[in-house]
Amino acid sequence: MCAIPVGETRRYGDAASALNSAARAVGGACRRNPVPLVVPCHRIVAANGLGGFDGQRDGAELDFKQWLLNHEKQ
């Protein structure tokens, strides 16, 4: 996650392939990330949208993920 440049994203599946792992394992690691602003798990997204953030698939957490991504692109 730290290797993903600021303002860019990677899909769960792409990150998993690079690690020779599974997309669900990447999602689990993102969900258990204790320091999301230091280890930027918000840069990992689903193939068809944002995916989840902090174990949530909608609501304030996902709004925050979108805000972080938008902020990095500025």
Phi and psi restraints in degrees (range 20) as a CNS / XPLOR table:
assign (resid 1 and name C) (resid 2 and name N)
       (resid 2 and name CA) (resid 2 and name C) 1.0 -69.6 20.0 2
assign (resid 2 and name N) (resid 2 and name CA)
       (resid 2 and name C) (resid 3 and name N) 1.0 -21.1 20.0 2
assign (resid 2 and name C) (resid 3 and name N)
       (resid 3 and name CA) (resid 3 and name C) 1.0 -81.0 20.0 2
assign (resid 3 and name N) (resid 3 and name CA)
       (resid 3 and name C) (resid 4 and name N) 1.0 -11.5 20.0 2
assign (resid 3 and name C) (resid 4 and name N)
       (resid 4 and name CA) (resid 4 and name C) 1.0 -77.1 20.0 2
assign (resid 4 and name N) (resid 4 and name CA)
       (resid 4 and name C) (resid 5 and name N) 1.0 122.8 20.0 2
assign (resid 4 and name C) (resid 5 and name N)
       (resid 5 and name CA) (resid 5 and name C) 1.0 -61.8 20.0 2
assign (resid 5 and name N) (resid 5 and name CA)
       (resid 5 and name C) (resid 6 and name N) 1.0 150.0 20.0 2
assign (resid 5 and name C) (resid 6 and name N)
       (resid 6 and name CA) (resid 6 and name C) 1.0 -55.4 20.0 2
assign (resid 6 and name N) (resid 6 and name CA)
       (resid 6 and name C) (resid 7 and name N) 1.0 134.3 20.0 2
assign (resid 6 and name C) (resid 7 and name N)
       (resid 7 and name CA) (resid 7 and name C) 1.0 87.7 20.0 2
assign (resid 7 and name N) (resid 7 and name CA)
       (resid 7 and name C) (resid 8 and name N) 1.0 -3.3 20.0 2
assign (resid 7 and name C) (resid 8 and name N)
       (resid 8 and name CA) (resid 8 and name C) 1.0 -113.9 20.0 2
assign (resid 8 and name N) (resid 8 and name CA)
       (resid 8 and name C) (resid 9 and name N) 1.0 162.0 20.0 2
assign (resid 8 and name C) (resid 9 and name N)
       (resid 9 and name CA) (resid 9 and name C) 1.0 -130.9 20.0 2
assign (resid 9 and name N) (resid 9 and name CA)
       (resid 9 and name C) (resid 10 and name N) 1.0 163.3 20.0 2
assign (resid 9 and name C) (resid 10 and name N)
       (resid 10 and name CA) (resid 10 and name C) 1.0 -134.7 20.0 2
assign (resid 10 and name N) (resid 10 and name CA)
       (resid 10 and name C) (resid 11 and name N) 1.0 147.3 20.0 2
assign (resid 10 and name C) (resid 11 and name N)
       (resid 11 and name CA) (resid 11 and name C) 1.0 -80.0 20.0 2
assign (resid 11 and name N) (resid 11 and name CA)
       (resid 11 and name C) (resid 12 and name N) 1.0 152.8 20.0 2
assign (resid 11 and name C) (resid 12 and name N)
       (resid 12 and name CA) (resid 12 and name C) 1.0 -51.4 20.0 2
assign (resid 12 and name N) (resid 12 and name CA)
       (resid 12 and name C) (resid 13 and name N) 1.0 -45.8 20.0 2
assign (resid 12 and name C) (resid 13 and name N)
       (resid 13 and name CA) (resid 13 and name C) 1.0 -63.9 20.0 2
assign (resid 13 and name N) (resid 13 and name CA)
       (resid 13 and name C) (resid 14 and name N) 1.0 -39.3 20.0 2
assign (resid 13 and name C) (resid 14 and name N)
       (resid 14 and name CA) (resid 14 and name C) 1.0 -66.9 20.0 2
assign (resid 14 and name N) (resid 14 and name CA)
       (resid 14 and name C) (resid 15 and name N) 1.0 -42.3 20.0 2
assign (resid 14 and name C) (resid 15 and name N)
       (resid 15 and name CA) (resid 15 and name C) 1.0 -63.4 20.0 2
assign (resid 15 and name N) (resid 15 and name CA)
       (resid 15 and name C) (resid 16 and name N) 1.0 -40.8 20.0 2
assign (resid 15 and name C) (resid 16 and name N)
       (resid 16 and name CA) (resid 16 and name C) 1.0 -63.1 20.0 2
assign (resid 16 and name N) (resid 16 and name CA)
       (resid 16 and name C) (resid 17 and name N) 1.0 -43.9 20.0 2
assign (resid 16 and name C) (resid 17 and name N)
       (resid 17 and name CA) (resid 17 and name C) 1.0 -61.4 20.0 2
assign (resid 17 and name N) (resid 17 and name CA)
       (resid 17 and name C) (resid 18 and name N) 1.0 -40.8 20.0 2
assign (resid 17 and name C) (resid 18 and name N)
       (resid 18 and name CA) (resid 18 and name C) 1.0 -65.0 20.0 2
assign (resid 18 and name N) (resid 18 and name CA)
       (resid 18 and name C) (resid 19 and name N) 1.0 -26.8 20.0 2
assign (resid 18 and name C) (resid 19 and name N)
       (resid 19 and name CA) (resid 19 and name C) 1.0 -99.8 20.0 2
assign (resid 19 and name N) (resid 19 and name CA)
       (resid 19 and name C) (resid 20 and name N) 1.0 2.7 20.0 2
assign (resid 19 and name C) (resid 20 and name N)
       (resid 20 and name CA) (resid 20 and name C) 1.0 54.6 20.0 2
assign (resid 20 and name N) (resid 20 and name CA)
       (resid 20 and name C) (resid 21 and name N) 1.0 49.4 20.0 2
assign (resid 20 and name C) (resid 21 and name N)
       (resid 21 and name CA) (resid 21 and name C) 1.0 -134.7 20.0 2
assign (resid 21 and name N) (resid 21 and name CA)
       (resid 21 and name C) (resid 22 and name N) 1.0 -161.3 20.0 2
assign (resid 21 and name C) (resid 22 and name N)
       (resid 22 and name CA) (resid 22 and name C) 1.0 -116.7 20.0 2
assign (resid 22 and name N) (resid 22 and name CA)
       (resid 22 and name C) (resid 23 and name N) 1.0 150.5 20.0 2
assign (resid 22 and name C) (resid 23 and name N)
       (resid 23 and name CA) (resid 23 and name C) 1.0 -58.5 20.0 2
assign (resid 23 and name N) (resid 23 and name CA)
       (resid 23 and name C) (resid 24 and name N) 1.0 -38.7 20.0 2
assign (resid 23 and name C) (resid 24 and name N)
       (resid 24 and name CA) (resid 24 and name C) 1.0 -64.3 20.0 2
assign (resid 24 and name N) (resid 24 and name CA)
       (resid 24 and name C) (resid 25 and name N) 1.0 -33.8 20.0 2
assign (resid 24 and name C) (resid 25 and name N)
       (resid 25 and name CA) (resid 25 and name C) 1.0 -66.9 20.0 2
assign (resid 25 and name N) (resid 25 and name CA)
       (resid 25 and name C) (resid 26 and name N) 1.0 -40.1 20.0 2
assign (resid 25 and name C) (resid 26 and name N)
       (resid 26 and name CA) (resid 26 and name C) 1.0 -63.8 20.0 2
assign (resid 26 and name N) (resid 26 and name CA)
       (resid 26 and name C) (resid 27 and name N) 1.0 -44.2 20.0 2
assign (resid 26 and name C) (resid 27 and name N)
       (resid 27 and name CA) (resid 27 and name C) 1.0 -59.9 20.0 2
assign (resid 27 and name N) (resid 27 and name CA)
       (resid 27 and name C) (resid 28 and name N) 1.0 -41.4 20.0 2
assign (resid 27 and name C) (resid 28 and name N)
       (resid 28 and name CA) (resid 28 and name C) 1.0 -63.4 20.0 2
assign (resid 28 and name N) (resid 28 and name CA)
       (resid 28 and name C) (resid 29 and name N) 1.0 -40.5 20.0 2
assign (resid 28 and name C) (resid 29 and name N)
       (resid 29 and name CA) (resid 29 and name C) 1.0 -65.2 20.0 2
assign (resid 29 and name N) (resid 29 and name CA)
       (resid 29 and name C) (resid 30 and name N) 1.0 -40.6 20.0 2
assign (resid 29 and name C) (resid 30 and name N)
       (resid 30 and name CA) (resid 30 and name C) 1.0 -63.0 20.0 2
assign (resid 30 and name N) (resid 30 and name CA)
       (resid 30 and name C) (resid 31 and name N) 1.0 -42.6 20.0 2
assign (resid 30 and name C) (resid 31 and name N)
       (resid 31 and name CA) (resid 31 and name C) 1.0 -63.7 20.0 2
assign (resid 31 and name N) (resid 31 and name CA)
       (resid 31 and name C) (resid 32 and name N) 1.0 -36.0 20.0 2
assign (resid 31 and name C) (resid 32 and name N)
       (resid 32 and name CA) (resid 32 and name C) 1.0 -90.4 20.0 2
assign (resid 32 and name N) (resid 32 and name CA)
       (resid 32 and name C) (resid 33 and name N) 1.0 5.1 20.0 2
assign (resid 32 and name C) (resid 33 and name N)
       (resid 33 and name CA) (resid 33 and name C) 1.0 -63.9 20.0 2
assign (resid 33 and name N) (resid 33 and name CA)
       (resid 33 and name C) (resid 34 and name N) 1.0 114.5 20.0 2
assign (resid 33 and name C) (resid 34 and name N)
       (resid 34 and name CA) (resid 34 and name C) 1.0 -78.8 20.0 2
assign (resid 34 and name N) (resid 34 and name CA)
       (resid 34 and name C) (resid 35 and name N) 1.0 -14.3 20.0 2
assign (resid 34 and name C) (resid 35 and name N)
       (resid 35 and name CA) (resid 35 and name C) 1.0 -133.3 20.0 2
assign (resid 35 and name N) (resid 35 and name CA)
       (resid 35 and name C) (resid 36 and name N) 1.0 70.4 20.0 2
assign (resid 35 and name C) (resid 36 and name N)
       (resid 36 and name CA) (resid 36 and name C) 1.0 -63.5 20.0 2
assign (resid 36 and name N) (resid 36 and name CA)
       (resid 36 and name C) (resid 37 and name N) 1.0 -21.8 20.0 2
assign (resid 36 and name C) (resid 37 and name N)
       (resid 37 and name CA) (resid 37 and name C) 1.0 -82.8 20.0 2
assign (resid 37 and name N) (resid 37 and name CA)
       (resid 37 and name C) (resid 38 and name N) 1.0 -18.9 20.0 2
assign (resid 37 and name C) (resid 38 and name N)
       (resid 38 and name CA) (resid 38 and name C) 1.0 -92.5 20.0 2
assign (resid 38 and name N) (resid 38 and name CA)
       (resid 38 and name C) (resid 39 and name N) 1.0 -45.4 20.0 2
assign (resid 38 and name C) (resid 39 and name N)
       (resid 39 and name CA) (resid 39 and name C) 1.0 -105.6 20.0 2
assign (resid 39 and name N) (resid 39 and name CA)
       (resid 39 and name C) (resid 40 and name N) 1.0 101.4 20.0 2
assign (resid 39 and name C) (resid 40 and name N)
       (resid 40 and name CA) (resid 40 and name C) 1.0 -74.4 20.0 2
assign (resid 40 and name N) (resid 40 and name CA)
       (resid 40 and name C) (resid 41 and name N) 1.0 71.9 20.0 2
assign (resid 40 and name C) (resid 41 and name N)
       (resid 41 and name CA) (resid 41 and name C) 1.0 -66.6 20.0 2
assign (resid 41 and name N) (resid 41 and name CA)
       (resid 41 and name C) (resid 42 and name N) 1.0 -16.3 20.0 2
assign (resid 41 and name C) (resid 42 and name N)
       (resid 42 and name CA) (resid 42 and name C) 1.0 -66.4 20.0 2
assign (resid 42 and name N) (resid 42 and name CA)
       (resid 42 and name C) (resid 43 and name N) 1.0 -14.7 20.0 2
assign (resid 42 and name C) (resid 43 and name N)
       (resid 43 and name CA) (resid 43 and name C) 1.0 -80.6 20.0 2
assign (resid 43 and name N) (resid 43 and name CA)
       (resid 43 and name C) (resid 44 and name N) 1.0 -5.0 20.0 2
assign (resid 43 and name C) (resid 44 and name N)
       (resid 44 and name CA) (resid 44 and name C) 1.0 -96.7 20.0 2
assign (resid 44 and name N) (resid 44 and name CA)
       (resid 44 and name C) (resid 45 and name N) 1.0 122.9 20.0 2
assign (resid 44 and name C) (resid 45 and name N)
       (resid 45 and name CA) (resid 45 and name C) 1.0 -126.9 20.0 2
assign (resid 45 and name N) (resid 45 and name CA)
       (resid 45 and name C) (resid 46 and name N) 1.0 165.9 20.0 2
assign (resid 45 and name C) (resid 46 and name N)
       (resid 46 and name CA) (resid 46 and name C) 1.0 -78.4 20.0 2
assign (resid 46 and name N) (resid 46 and name CA)
       (resid 46 and name C) (resid 47 and name N) 1.0 164.3 20.0 2
assign (resid 46 and name C) (resid 47 and name N)
       (resid 47 and name CA) (resid 47 and name C) 1.0 -66.5 20.0 2
assign (resid 47 and name N) (resid 47 and name CA)
       (resid 47 and name C) (resid 48 and name N) 1.0 -25.2 20.0 2
assign (resid 47 and name C) (resid 48 and name N)
       (resid 48 and name CA) (resid 48 and name C) 1.0 -125.2 20.0 2
assign (resid 48 and name N) (resid 48 and name CA)
       (resid 48 and name C) (resid 49 and name N) 1.0 33.2 20.0 2
assign (resid 48 and name C) (resid 49 and name N)
       (resid 49 and name CA) (resid 49 and name C) 1.0 153.0 20.0 2
assign (resid 49 and name N) (resid 49 and name CA)
       (resid 49 and name C) (resid 50 and name N) 1.0 -159.0 20.0 2
assign (resid 49 and name C) (resid 50 and name N)
       (resid 50 and name CA) (resid 50 and name C) 1.0 -73.7 20.0 2
assign (resid 50 and name N) (resid 50 and name CA)
       (resid 50 and name C) (resid 51 and name N) 1.0 -29.6 20.0 2
assign (resid 50 and name C) (resid 51 and name N)
       (resid 51 and name CA) (resid 51 and name C) 1.0 81.0 20.0 2
assign (resid 51 and name N) (resid 51 and name CA)
       (resid 51 and name C) (resid 52 and name N) 1.0 -146.6 20.0 2
assign (resid 51 and name C) (resid 52 and name N)
       (resid 52 and name CA) (resid 52 and name C) 1.0 -112.0 20.0 2
assign (resid 52 and name N) (resid 52 and name CA)
       (resid 52 and name C) (resid 53 and name N) 1.0 177.8 20.0 2
assign (resid 52 and name C) (resid 53 and name N)
       (resid 53 and name CA) (resid 53 and name C) 1.0 -154.9 20.0 2
assign (resid 53 and name N) (resid 53 and name CA)
       (resid 53 and name C) (resid 54 and name N) 1.0 127.2 20.0 2
assign (resid 53 and name C) (resid 54 and name N)
       (resid 54 and name CA) (resid 54 and name C) 1.0 57.6 20.0 2
assign (resid 54 and name N) (resid 54 and name CA)
       (resid 54 and name C) (resid 55 and name N) 1.0 34.6 20.0 2
assign (resid 54 and name C) (resid 55 and name N)
       (resid 55 and name CA) (resid 55 and name C) 1.0 81.2 20.0 2
assign (resid 55 and name N) (resid 55 and name CA)
       (resid 55 and name C) (resid 56 and name N) 1.0 2.7 20.0 2
assign (resid 55 and name C) (resid 56 and name N)
       (resid 56 and name CA) (resid 56 and name C) 1.0 -111.1 20.0 2
assign (resid 56 and name N) (resid 56 and name CA)
       (resid 56 and name C) (resid 57 and name N) 1.0 149.1 20.0 2
assign (resid 56 and name C) (resid 57 and name N)
       (resid 57 and name CA) (resid 57 and name C) 1.0 -108.7 20.0 2
assign (resid 57 and name N) (resid 57 and name CA)
       (resid 57 and name C) (resid 58 and name N) 1.0 -2.4 20.0 2
assign (resid 57 and name C) (resid 58 and name N)
       (resid 58 and name CA) (resid 58 and name C) 1.0 -160.0 20.0 2
assign (resid 58 and name N) (resid 58 and name CA)
       (resid 58 and name C) (resid 59 and name N) 1.0 179.2 20.0 2
assign (resid 58 and name C) (resid 59 and name N)
       (resid 59 and name CA) (resid 59 and name C) 1.0 87.4 20.0 2
assign (resid 59 and name N) (resid 59 and name CA)
       (resid 59 and name C) (resid 60 and name N) 1.0 -160.3 20.0 2
assign (resid 59 and name C) (resid 60 and name N)
       (resid 60 and name CA) (resid 60 and name C) 1.0 -59.6 20.0 2
assign (resid 60 and name N) (resid 60 and name CA)
       (resid 60 and name C) (resid 61 and name N) 1.0 -37.3 20.0 2
assign (resid 60 and name C) (resid 61 and name N)
       (resid 61 and name CA) (resid 61 and name C) 1.0 -62.2 20.0 2
assign (resid 61 and name N) (resid 61 and name CA)
       (resid 61 and name C) (resid 62 and name N) 1.0 -44.9 20.0 2
assign (resid 61 and name C) (resid 62 and name N)
       (resid 62 and name CA) (resid 62 and name C) 1.0 -69.6 20.0 2
assign (resid 62 and name N) (resid 62 and name CA)
       (resid 62 and name C) (resid 63 and name N) 1.0 -35.0 20.0 2
assign (resid 62 and name C) (resid 63 and name N)
       (resid 63 and name CA) (resid 63 and name C) 1.0 -61.0 20.0 2
assign (resid 63 and name N) (resid 63 and name CA)
       (resid 63 and name C) (resid 64 and name N) 1.0 -39.8 20.0 2
assign (resid 63 and name C) (resid 64 and name N)
       (resid 64 and name CA) (resid 64 and name C) 1.0 -65.9 20.0 2
assign (resid 64 and name N) (resid 64 and name CA)
       (resid 64 and name C) (resid 65 and name N) 1.0 -40.8 20.0 2
assign (resid 64 and name C) (resid 65 and name N)
       (resid 65 and name CA) (resid 65 and name C) 1.0 -59.5 20.0 2
assign (resid 65 and name N) (resid 65 and name CA)
       (resid 65 and name C) (resid 66 and name N) 1.0 -45.5 20.0 2
assign (resid 65 and name C) (resid 66 and name N)
       (resid 66 and name CA) (resid 66 and name C) 1.0 -63.1 20.0 2
assign (resid 66 and name N) (resid 66 and name CA)
       (resid 66 and name C) (resid 67 and name N) 1.0 -41.6 20.0 2
assign (resid 66 and name C) (resid 67 and name N)
       (resid 67 and name CA) (resid 67 and name C) 1.0 -61.1 20.0 2
assign (resid 67 and name N) (resid 67 and name CA)
       (resid 67 and name C) (resid 68 and name N) 1.0 -45.2 20.0 2
assign (resid 67 and name C) (resid 68 and name N)
       (resid 68 and name CA) (resid 68 and name C) 1.0 -59.4 20.0 2
assign (resid 68 and name N) (resid 68 and name CA)
       (resid 68 and name C) (resid 69 and name N) 1.0 -45.2 20.0 2
assign (resid 68 and name C) (resid 69 and name N)
       (resid 69 and name CA) (resid 69 and name C) 1.0 -63.5 20.0 2
assign (resid 69 and name N) (resid 69 and name CA)
       (resid 69 and name C) (resid 70 and name N) 1.0 -43.8 20.0 2
assign (resid 69 and name C) (resid 70 and name N)
       (resid 70 and name CA) (resid 70 and name C) 1.0 -63.3 20.0 2
assign (resid 70 and name N) (resid 70 and name CA)
       (resid 70 and name C) (resid 71 and name N) 1.0 -42.7 20.0 2
assign (resid 70 and name C) (resid 71 and name N)
       (resid 71 and name CA) (resid 71 and name C) 1.0 -61.6 20.0 2
assign (resid 71 and name N) (resid 71 and name CA)
       (resid 71 and name C) (resid 72 and name N) 1.0 -40.3 20.0 2
assign (resid 71 and name C) (resid 72 and name N)
       (resid 72 and name CA) (resid 72 and name C) 1.0 -67.7 20.0 2
assign (resid 72 and name N) (resid 72 and name CA)
       (resid 72 and name C) (resid 73 and name N) 1.0 -26.5 20.0 2
assign (resid 72 and name C) (resid 73 and name N)
       (resid 73 and name CA) (resid 73 and name C) 1.0 -80.4 20.0 2
assign (resid 73 and name N) (resid 73 and name CA)
       (resid 73 and name C) (resid 74 and name N) 1.0 -11.2 20.0 2
